[in-house]
Amino acid sequence: MKEHCFAIINRVERNAVIKLTVYYAYILFIAMNTREVACQEFWSQLDKDTRGSLQFGSDGSIYSTNSKVRKSTDKGESWIQIAPDSIYGRTFLTESGLLVVCRPYVYELGLGLVYVSDDDGNNWRKWQGMHASTVWRDEIWGEATCFAESRDGTLLMGMDGAGVYRSSDNGLNWHWAEPEPSAHFGYGIHDILVVDDSVILVANNEGLHRSTNNGRSWVDTEFPYRRPWNIEMNSNGTVYASTQGALYMSEDKGITWIPLDFESGNFIVINNNDHIYAVQGLYGSKLYKSLDSGLHWEETGISGRPREYDSFYSLDCHPDGQLFATFLNGGLHISNGSTTVGFDPYPLEQHAESYQLLQNYPNPFSEHTTISYSIERGGLVTLAVFDPLGREVLSLIDGERKAAGMHRVELGSLRLNPGLYFYKLSFDGHSKLKRMIVK
């Protein structure tokens, strides 16, 4: 009888375990499929072959290159080839409508040819002087990585291995844009940004560099990271630069930089409403967005990519606000709707906070550091420094009325002994605390 009871109990336990296992498997199945549906709601695949950054015309046309130069007038639904098979490579489209294709450098031939069309691909011509040479820098060497057109029509081309070249006669003649002797100007050029009528920024392996004469000469900026990848600017003139591990902003045309509280990757784009979309991590898999100039960030759903693809290869924003992305293993995708007009499949929660306290930079510091904060409306602000025991050791702002916007406070190390400290911002009845280290 006793053995019979134990047998019944064992059967009941086994049945309970089986039911529990089936239940959790069902929950996991629902979660995975919900995740997949959520991603499919955000992205729709256009093709499996396209990989790389896109170029957008003023009329909404899209230009893409793989092994062929192609154009789409229906947002990637269909494509037509607009160049012979012999013309392929990175494609750039200038503000004036000049279409530039840079064929990759071929070591055996010593060539990195550049072709141009000013009639939307109907006719092509080769730019002279665009090939490797034993006389380094007298002729353009290497492969083009980025292209820009300044406000006065000057063409700027970043070349991997050769720096930046400029042309003031629509590409007939090119000259090396020589940096100042004090500039640590590297030659792995990643991006070029035209800020205004005279200021241009260049991101390369050595940092961010600035020109105030349309690219004739360059000087270093105070950018704190050696390898910036991507530079973007919003409608207010605020510049954002992404690195493999951080995101920075500049409100003075690239002279000084402030770190944002976000771990960035290679790609950032800004739409017409100044909403920022950024991929986190080097060739990362998560897409984040900020609706308030980079102060707050939220992930766009469970994942920013379809599940079957590993990581982003490029991210672009169409003039109407739709996002285009390519993935290392997954071709071209488009977001399902505009990011500027009523499209928000994963809306940001409304932040009750009316202020933001950023991490001081540099940190740790030995001479001076900058504490930055922002408030959404004017009000009384208090900012103080405390030791690890909670004792106030320094008052930086004592209940002063500040206007809405971003503010910075400079702090010198002579006012503090080496060690760990905390700084606290109080505003609107709430407070935030961050730590810093004096070396």
Sequence and secondary structure as in RCSB ss.txt:
>XXXX:A:sequence
MKEHCFAIINRVERNAVIKLTVYYAYILFIAMNTREVACQEFWSQLDKDTRGSLQFGSDGSIYSTNSKVRKSTDK
GESWIQIAPDSIYGRTFLTESGLLVVCRPYVYELGLGLVYVSDDDGNNWRKWQGMHASTVWRDEIWGEATCFAES
RDGTLLMGMDGAGVYRSSDNGLNWHWAEPEPSAHFGYGIHDILVVDDSVILVANNEGLHRSTNNGRSWVDTEFPY
RRPWNIEMNSNGTVYASTQGALYMSEDKGITWIPLDFESGNFIVINNNDHIYAVQGLYGSKLYKSLDSGLHWEET
GISGRPREYDSFYSLDCHPDGQLFATFLNGGLHISNGSTTVGFDPYPLEQHAESYQLLQNYPNPFSEHTTISYSI
ERGGLVTLAVFDPLGREVLSLIDGERKAAGMHRVELGSLRLNPGLYFYKLSFDGHSKLKRMIVK
>XXXX:A:secstr
 HHHHHHHHHHHHHHHHHHHHHHHHHHHHHHHHHHHHHHHHHEEEEESS  S  EE TTS EEEESSSEEEESST
TSS EE S TT  SEEEE TT  EEEE   BTTTTB  EEEESSTTSS EE TT B  SSBTTB  SEEEEEEE 
TTS EEEEEETTEEEEESSTTSS EE EE TT    S   EEEE SSS EEEEETTEEEEESSTTSEEEE     
S   EEEE TTS EEEE SS EEEESSTTSS EE SS   S EEE TT  EEEEESTT SEEEEESSTTSS EES
SS SS TTS  EEEEEE TTS EEEEETTTEEEEESS SSSS  SS        EEE   BSSSBSSEEEEEEEE
SS EEEEEEEE TTS EEEEEEEEEEE SEEEEEEEEGGGS SEEEEEEEEETTEEEEEEEEE 
